[in-house]
Amino acid sequence: MQQNTYDDLTPEEWQLISEQAEKPICFNFMILPMVPEHADTLLDRDGKPVTANYTNVDWKGLAQRLQARLDGHVPKSIKVYVANDGPDLFDINEFRADRPDEPEPDNSFVYRTAKALENVNMANYRGGLLKLPDDSGLHLNQESAGQQRTPLSALVVGVKFNKMLQALDYLPTTMEMLRGSLASPATHETLI
């Protein structure tokens, strides 16, 4: 197998790389909180399943709180976005309500989330929100708008930089500041 080197690039390829390096870039992370040690159930005090209406979640407020964590540590042009949706408990456990006995091994929640993010562009990042389309294919179980769903199991956070060199300079500090507010020893994160 022949290994490519920078010497093998044509002037046109160098030009394309140079142009791409000057464009905004966004890294998306999926934060997967662990269930607290003593919380062995997802039932409320009355024994009913815990559910949430995701349209009532203050995604923008969360993005603003995360953005505040960066103030004074990185340039103000670096912006944080929180997706207006994310994998729920059924998604992460690969449970289909219409086929409860059939597993979904080839269509994992990480794959579905990555595919949903492939369909967004820079215009979808506005005012602290990463707007995922309703038909993104993110969920195994399709719910109608406003319907109660199982708890959120992963939060998608995007960090937008003005250009690649800014990302190279500030990505470690940015993630350290965000992890301090998002992560605990029981939190996992995945770059998607």
C-alpha positions in Angstrom: 0.0 0.0 0.0 1.4 3.4 -1.0 1.3 6.1 1.6 0.4 9.6 0.5 2.7 12.4 1.5 2.2 16.2 1.2 4.8 16.0 -1.7 2.2 14.0 -3.7 -0.4 16.8 -3.6 -1.0 18.9 -6.7 -1.2 22.7 -6.6 -5.0 22.4 -7.0 -5.2 20.0 -4.0 -3.1 22.4 -1.9 -5.4 25.3 -3.0 -8.5 23.3 -1.9 -6.9 22.4 1.5 -6.0 26.1 2.0 -9.5 27.3 1.2 -11.1 24.6 3.5 -8.8 25.6 6.3 -10.2 29.2 6.2 -13.8 28.1 6.5 -15.8 27.7 9.8 -15.7 24.2 11.3 -17.9 22.6 13.8 -17.1 19.6 16.0 -20.0 17.7 17.4 -19.8 15.6 20.6 -22.2 13.2 22.1 -22.3 13.4 25.9 -23.6 10.2 27.5 -24.4 10.7 31.2 -24.2 7.6 33.4 -27.2 6.7 35.6 -26.5 7.8 39.1 -25.2 5.0 41.4 -28.4 4.7 43.5 -30.9 5.3 40.8 -31.8 1.8 39.7 -35.1 2.6 38.2 -36.7 5.0 35.7 -40.1 5.0 37.5 -41.5 8.0 39.3 -42.9 8.0 42.9 -46.2 6.6 41.7 -44.5 3.7 39.8 -45.1 5.1 36.4 -42.4 5.3 33.7 -40.5 8.6 33.7 -41.1 10.4 30.4 -40.4 13.9 29.0 -41.8 16.2 26.4 -38.6 17.2 24.5 -40.3 20.3 23.0 -40.4 21.7 26.6 -36.6 21.3 27.2 -34.7 24.6 27.3 -32.0 23.6 24.8 -31.1 27.2 24.2 -30.7 27.9 27.9 -28.4 25.0 28.3 -26.3 26.3 25.3 -26.1 29.7 27.0 -24.9 28.2 30.3 -22.3 26.2 28.4 -21.2 29.2 26.4 -20.8 31.1 29.7 -18.3 28.5 30.8 -16.0 29.6 27.9 -16.1 33.3 28.7 -12.6 34.6 29.4 -10.9 31.4 28.4 -11.3 31.3 24.6 -12.1 33.9 21.9 -15.7 35.1 21.9 -16.0 33.9 18.3 -16.0 30.2 19.5 -19.6 29.2 19.9 -21.4 26.3 21.7 -24.6 24.8 20.3 -26.9 22.2 21.8 -29.0 20.0 19.5 -32.7 20.3 19.9 -33.0 16.5 20.2 -30.9 13.5 21.1 -31.1 9.8 21.5 -33.6 8.7 24.2 -33.5 5.7 26.4 -35.2 3.4 23.8 -32.7 4.6 21.2 -29.6 3.8 23.3 -31.0 0.4 24.3 -32.0 -0.4 20.7 -35.7 -1.0 21.7 -38.4 -0.7 19.0 -41.9 -0.4 20.4 -43.4 -1.9 17.3 -41.0 -4.9 17.3 -39.8 -5.4 21.0 -38.3 -8.8 20.4 -36.2 -7.9 17.4 -32.8 -6.3 18.2 -31.3 -3.6 16.0 -27.6 -4.6 15.9 -26.8 -2.9 12.6 -28.4 0.4 13.4 -26.9 1.6 16.6 -27.8 4.9 18.2 -24.3 6.2 17.5 -24.6 5.4 13.8 -28.2 7.0 13.7 -27.0 10.1 15.5 -24.0 10.5 13.2 -26.2 10.0 10.1 -28.7 12.7 11.5 -25.8 15.1 11.9 -24.6 14.5 8.3 -27.8 16.1 7.1 -27.2 19.4 8.9 -25.2 22.4 7.6 -23.8 25.6 9.1 -27.2 27.2 8.7 -28.6 24.7 11.2 -26.3 26.2 13.9 -28.2 29.3 15.1 -28.5 31.1 18.4 -27.0 28.3 20.5 -29.2 25.6 18.9 -28.3 22.9 16.5 -31.6 22.3 14.8 -32.0 18.7 13.7 -34.7 18.1 11.1 -37.8 16.3 12.3 -37.2 13.5 9.8 -33.6 13.0 10.7 -33.9 9.3 11.4 -32.4 9.8 14.9 -35.0 7.7 16.7 -36.0 4.0 16.4 -39.5 4.9 17.6 -41.1 7.8 15.7 -43.2 10.0 18.0 -45.4 12.8 17.0 -44.5 16.4 18.0 -45.1 17.1 21.7 -45.5 13.4 22.6 -43.9 12.1 25.8 -40.7 10.2 25.3 -38.3 8.2 27.5 -35.5 10.2 29.1 -32.7 11.7 27.1 -29.7 9.4 27.1 -27.2 11.5 25.1 -26.8 15.2 24.6 -25.4 16.4 21.3 -23.1 19.5 21.8 -21.5 21.3 18.9 -18.5 23.7 19.1 -18.0 26.0 16.2 -14.7 27.6 15.3 -14.0 30.4 12.8 -11.4 28.3 11.0 -9.3 25.2 11.4 -6.3 27.0 12.9 -8.5 28.4 15.6 -9.8 24.9 16.3 -6.3 23.6 16.6 -5.4 26.4 19.0 -8.4 26.3 21.2 -10.1 22.9 21.0 -8.3 21.4 24.1 -9.1 24.4 26.3 -12.7 24.6 25.0 -13.3 20.9 25.8 -11.7 21.2 29.2 -14.0 24.1 30.1 -17.1 22.3 28.8 -16.2 19.0 30.4 -16.0 20.7 33.7 -19.6 21.7 33.4 -20.9 18.6 31.7 -18.7 15.7 32.9 -18.4 13.9 36.1 -16.3 10.8 36.6 -19.3 8.8 35.4 -19.7 10.7 32.1 -18.6 9.4 28.7 -18.2 11.4 25.6 -18.0 10.4 22.0 -16.9 12.5 19.0 -19.5 12.0 16.3 
